[in-house]
Amino acid sequence: MSSQTPNTNKPTPPPNQPPTPGGNKPFKFNMGWIYMLILFMLAAIYFNREPETQSREISWSEFKTYSERDVFSKWLVNKEGSVIKATVKPEFAEEIMKADSAANKQVFKQNVETTILVEISNPDAARIYADELEKNGIKPDVKFGKGNSTFWNIIWQFGPFLLLIFVWIYIIRRMGGGNPFGVGKTKAQLYDKTGKSQKVTFQDVAGLSEAKQEVEEIVDFLKNPKKYTELGAKIPKGALLVGPPGTGKTLLAKAVAGEADVPFFSLSGSDFVEMFVGVGASRVRDLFRQAKEKAPCIVFIDEIDAVGRARGRNPGMGANDERENTLNQLLTEMDGFGSNSGVIILAATNRVDILDKALLRAGRFDRQINVDLPELPDRKEIFVVHLRNIKIDQSVDTEFLARQTPGFSGADIANVCNEAALIAARHDKENVQREDFMNAVDRIVGGLEKKSKVTTLEERRSIAIHEAGHATLSWMLEYANPLVKVTIVPRGKALGAAWYMPEERQITTRQQLEDEICATLGGRAAEELVIGCISTGAANDLERVTKQAYAMVLYYGMGREIPNLNYYDSSGQDYGFTKPYSDKTARLIDEEVKYIINNQYERAKQILSEHSSQHQQLADVLLDKEVIFSDDLEKIFGKRKWLSRSQEILKQQDLLNDENKDAEEKSD
């Protein structure tokens, strides 16, 4: 048994390491200080305000007469010794205020401090007279004031204005990046080859072979321009990365920054938009000015649809003139009279349909690089990248995981890997196992399991019959998505769930769409056949089949009465508040949709009636186990007649591998 002693020798921190806690920290302004300063000034004004008083001026002789009667509680002589301010005792206040006709013009107020003011010529007169009164037994409370400070007078008069100016400068500095007059400066972050941050390279980008080839050509041109210019070729001025969210557009741009040995400007389209007029256009000019100074370089604008939306799309609804001015300036800088040689623009968006056409033309964005959802081989490569830093055991197969995640983007796959590691750590496992990945997929697709949700026996039976109906039809229909897993344990908002492996088709036929609709309606059909009444549990199923049926008629031209017609506007201009068809055609469309759905509903009931005993057996197994897999269906229904497309591909790959092995053995 060996023991380890703690190492007391602390390593010397590198010179660029940030200061340790407790050391010299840079001064950082906090907005809360302004609020405290405002509260302090308001409190000072409140507590230093003078109380309400009533006063009158009297002569020196009258003052002496009243003083001999001891009517004053205290005297206050100002700093210059020229005025005495005496406070009258309450019992003499009314008498003094109404002593002459001039005073009668004032309204006497009860319970208000009364003072008199006396001008004296000799500064020592008040002191001498106070000494005389003290000899006669009257001891006045005499105080000699210090006078008002000029500094504090200035503070009280100009303090609020100075505070407003200070707040305004602070807000402008926050918006302008440190310069009160730098609102129009660009907010782009500059990455150059001297940067010490961890770089992303093309090795970190998996599954985007075609897109990587496009951007690698841009990087190669910046490194070896003579290779292209000697042949008269010109590199594209701009490349637009287009694709669904999470497919790796921004990651691809980061890889370009890591591979290219040139400055790289990165910013978002929303960084141009500001509340001040002209700021967006000014930031565009400043961005291209800095880019020209750093040329050759790359400028990356993420989410360019924030500033590149088509102009005049809804003229009647009002337009954002500031955003359009920013777009006009961007168009001018990208392809105007000025020279932008050596400046390459990269941009990314998932809403290319709403971009202005002038932004997409050749000369600005010469190339549109589609970054689509990964296919089966691409997903396998992405899993390999994300599993580098995860401790997995031998049960984890990247090919199996890729087959279980159809339609997942690169970001979704990264989330699956992280969620699987969290699940394994939650159960105190040493390695992440295949089961953890399956639970992670279920967690992401279906939501969190809610075993604590209370359901009655009748509800559980209804859910089991509903889900068994889906599973039965998916097994019996040729083009329905093959089943992976069915559960009646509530997940998320659903009381039951079924997981299928969607076919990754490039072209879908009418029969395939009808089989999918029929399988989706299997739950509602099973409820009507077995229970005798329908429930609200099929709401999501009905929503999906309705949208799919309308797509068949409106977009794919698969209607009986109105075939070969497409009412989809691929340009993204839409039709506003008008429909591209008449009311009569709208009625035909509704009738077509009803026919498709009702026909497949009757078909679903017919198939379930033919296999009613097997459906009931499957529902009983589901009630008993709560979770069933495709193996359980195979025991009840037998082997599925039709192989899925992915299974066919794998079968073909296995045959090719066997042929290659045989060829190698013969050659040996």
Secondary structure as the mmCIF struct_conf table of DSSP 4:
data_model
#
loop_
_struct_conf.conf_type_id
_struct_conf.id
_struct_conf.beg_label_comp_id
_struct_conf.beg_label_asym_id
_struct_conf.beg_label_seq_id
_struct_conf.end_label_comp_id
_struct_conf.end_label_asym_id
_struct_conf.end_label_seq_id
HELX_LH_PP_P HELX_LH_PP_P1 THR A 5 ASN A 7
HELX_LH_PP_P HELX_LH_PP_P2 LYS A 10 PRO A 14
TURN_TY1_P TURN_TY1_P1 PRO A 15 ASN A 16
BEND BEND1 GLN A 17 GLN A 17
HELX_LH_PP_P HELX_LH_PP_P3 PRO A 18 THR A 20
TURN_TY1_P TURN_TY1_P2 PRO A 21 GLY A 22
BEND BEND2 GLY A 23 GLY A 23
TURN_TY1_P TURN_TY1_P3 MET A 31 MET A 31
HELX_RH_AL_P HELX_RH_AL_P1 GLY A 32 PHE A 47
TURN_TY1_P TURN_TY1_P4 ASN A 48 ASN A 48
BEND BEND3 ARG A 49 ARG A 49
HELX_LH_PP_P HELX_LH_PP_P4 GLU A 50 GLU A 52
STRN STRN1 THR A 53 ILE A 58
HELX_RH_AL_P HELX_RH_AL_P2 TRP A 60 GLU A 68
TURN_TY1_P TURN_TY1_P5 ARG A 69 ASP A 70
STRN STRN2 PHE A 72 VAL A 77
TURN_TY1_P TURN_TY1_P6 LYS A 79 GLU A 80
BEND BEND4 GLY A 81 SER A 82
STRN STRN3 VAL A 83 VAL A 88
HELX_LH_PP_P HELX_LH_PP_P5 LYS A 89 LYS A 89
HELX_RH_3T_P HELX_RH_3T_P1 PRO A 90 PHE A 92
HELX_RH_AL_P HELX_RH_AL_P3 ALA A 93 MET A 97
TURN_TY1_P TURN_TY1_P7 LYS A 98 LYS A 98
BEND BEND5 ALA A 99 ASP A 100
TURN_TY1_P TURN_TY1_P8 SER A 101 ALA A 102
HELX_RH_3T_P HELX_RH_3T_P2 ALA A 103 LYS A 105
BEND BEND6 GLN A 106 GLN A 106
HELX_LH_PP_P HELX_LH_PP_P6 VAL A 107 PHE A 108
TURN_TY1_P TURN_TY1_P9 GLN A 110 ASN A 111
BEND BEND7 VAL A 112 VAL A 112
STRN STRN4 GLU A 113 GLU A 119
BEND BEND8 SER A 121 ASN A 122
TURN_TY1_P TURN_TY1_P10 PRO A 123 ASP A 124
HELX_RH_AL_P HELX_RH_AL_P4 ALA A 125 LYS A 135
TURN_TY1_P TURN_TY1_P11 ASN A 136 GLY A 137
STRN STRN5 VAL A 142 PHE A 144
HELX_RH_AL_P HELX_RH_AL_P5 THR A 150 GLY A 176
TURN_TY1_P TURN_TY1_P12 GLY A 177 GLY A 177
BEND BEND9 GLY A 178 GLY A 178
TURN_TY1_P TURN_TY1_P13 PRO A 180 PHE A 181
TURN_TY1_P TURN_TY1_P14 VAL A 183 GLY A 184
BEND BEND10 LYS A 185 LYS A 185
HELX_LH_PP_P HELX_LH_PP_P7 ALA A 188 ALA A 188
STRN STRN6 GLN A 189 TYR A 191
TURN_TY1_P TURN_TY1_P15 LYS A 193 THR A 194
BEND BEND11 SER A 197 SER A 197
HELX_LH_PP_P HELX_LH_PP_P8 GLN A 198 VAL A 200
HELX_RH_3T_P HELX_RH_3T_P3 PHE A 202 ASP A 204
BEND BEND12 GLY A 207 GLY A 207
HELX_RH_AL_P HELX_RH_AL_P6 SER A 209 LYS A 223
TURN_TY1_P TURN_TY1_P16 PRO A 225 PRO A 225
HELX_RH_AL_P HELX_RH_AL_P7 LYS A 226 THR A 229
TURN_TY1_P TURN_TY1_P17 GLU A 230 GLY A 232
BEND BEND13 LYS A 237 LYS A 237
STRN STRN7 GLY A 238 VAL A 242
BEND BEND14 PRO A 244 PRO A 244
TURN_TY1_P TURN_TY1_P18 PRO A 245 GLY A 246
BEND BEND15 THR A 247 GLY A 248
HELX_RH_AL_P HELX_RH_AL_P8 LYS A 249 GLU A 259
BEND BEND16 ASP A 261 VAL A 262
STRN STRN8 PHE A 264 SER A 268
HELX_RH_3T_P HELX_RH_3T_P4 GLY A 269 PHE A 272
BEND BEND17 MET A 275 PHE A 276
TURN_TY1_P TURN_TY1_P19 VAL A 277 GLY A 278
HELX_RH_AL_P HELX_RH_AL_P9 VAL A 279 LYS A 294
BEND BEND18 PRO A 296 PRO A 296
STRN STRN9 CYS A 297 ASP A 302
BEND BEND19 GLU A 303 GLU A 303
HELX_RH_3T_P HELX_RH_3T_P5 ILE A 304 ALA A 306
TURN_TY1_P TURN_TY1_P20 VAL A 307 VAL A 307
STRN STRN10 ARG A 309 ARG A 309
HELX_LH_PP_P HELX_LH_PP_P9 ALA A 310 ALA A 310
TURN_TY1_P TURN_TY1_P21 ARG A 311 GLY A 312
BEND BEND20 ARG A 313 ASN A 314
HELX_RH_3T_P HELX_RH_3T_P6 PRO A 315 MET A 317
HELX_RH_AL_P HELX_RH_AL_P10 ASP A 321 MET A 334
BEND BEND21 ASP A 335 GLY A 338
TURN_TY1_P TURN_TY1_P22 SER A 341 GLY A 342
STRN STRN11 VAL A 343 THR A 349
BEND BEND22 ASN A 350 ASN A 350
HELX_RH_3T_P HELX_RH_3T_P7 VAL A 352 ILE A 354
STRN STRN12 LEU A 355 LEU A 355
HELX_RH_AL_P HELX_RH_AL_P11 LYS A 357 LEU A 360
BEND BEND23 ARG A 361 ARG A 361
TURN_TY1_P TURN_TY1_P23 ALA A 362 ARG A 364
BEND BEND24 PHE A 365 PHE A 365
STRN STRN13 ARG A 367 ASN A 370
HELX_RH_AL_P HELX_RH_AL_P12 LEU A 376 HIS A 386
TURN_TY1_P TURN_TY1_P24 LEU A 387 ASN A 389
BEND BEND25 ILE A 390 ILE A 390
STRN STRN14 ILE A 392 ILE A 392
TURN_TY1_P TURN_TY1_P25 GLN A 394 SER A 395
HELX_RH_AL_P HELX_RH_AL_P13 THR A 398 ARG A 403
TURN_TY1_P TURN_TY1_P26 GLN A 404 GLN A 404
TURN_TY1_P TURN_TY1_P27 PRO A 406 GLY A 407
HELX_RH_AL_P HELX_RH_AL_P14 GLY A 410 ARG A 426
TURN_TY1_P TURN_TY1_P28 HIS A 427 ASP A 428
BEND BEND26 GLU A 430 ASN A 431
STRN STRN15 VAL A 432 VAL A 432
HELX_RH_AL_P HELX_RH_AL_P15 ARG A 434 GLY A 446
STRN STRN16 GLU A 449 GLU A 449
TURN_TY1_P TURN_TY1_P29 LYS A 451 SER A 452
BEND BEND27 LYS A 453 LYS A 453
HELX_RH_AL_P HELX_RH_AL_P16 LEU A 457 MET A 476
BEND BEND28 LEU A 477 ALA A 480
HELX_LH_PP_P HELX_LH_PP_P10 ASN A 481 PRO A 482
STRN STRN17 LEU A 483 THR A 487
BEND BEND29 VAL A 489 VAL A 489
STRN STRN18 ARG A 491 ARG A 491
TURN_TY1_P TURN_TY1_P30 GLY A 492 LYS A 493
STRN STRN19 ALA A 494 ALA A 494
BEND BEND30 LEU A 495 GLY A 496
STRN STRN20 ALA A 497 TYR A 500
BEND BEND31 GLN A 506 ILE A 507
HELX_RH_AL_P HELX_RH_AL_P17 ARG A 510 THR A 520
TURN_TY1_P TURN_TY1_P31 LEU A 521 LEU A 521
HELX_RH_AL_P HELX_RH_AL_P18 GLY A 522 ALA A 526
HELX_RH_PI_P HELX_RH_PI_P1 GLU A 527 ILE A 531
BEND BEND32 GLY A 532 CYS A 533
HELX_RH_3T_P HELX_RH_3T_P8 THR A 536 ALA A 538
HELX_RH_AL_P HELX_RH_AL_P19 ALA A 539 LEU A 554
TURN_TY1_P TURN_TY1_P32 TYR A 555 TYR A 555
BEND BEND33 TYR A 556 TYR A 556
STRN STRN21 MET A 558 MET A 558
BEND BEND34 ARG A 560 ILE A 562
STRN STRN22 PRO A 563 PRO A 563
TURN_TY1_P TURN_TY1_P33 ASN A 564 ASN A 564
TURN_TY1_P TURN_TY1_P34 SER A 570 SER A 571
BEND BEND35 GLY A 572 GLY A 572
TURN_TY1_P TURN_TY1_P35 GLY A 576 PHE A 577
BEND BEND36 THR A 578 THR A 578
BEND BEND37 PRO A 580 TYR A 581
HELX_RH_AL_P HELX_RH_AL_P20 ASP A 583 GLU A 610
TURN_TY1_P TURN_TY1_P36 HIS A 611 HIS A 611
HELX_RH_AL_P HELX_RH_AL_P21 SER A 612 LYS A 625
BEND BEND38 GLU A 626 GLU A 626
STRN STRN23 VAL A 627 PHE A 629
HELX_RH_AL_P HELX_RH_AL_P22 SER A 630 PHE A 637
BEND BEND39 LYS A 639 LYS A 639
BEND BEND40 LYS A 641 TRP A 642
HELX_RH_AL_P HELX_RH_AL_P23 ARG A 645 SER A 667
#
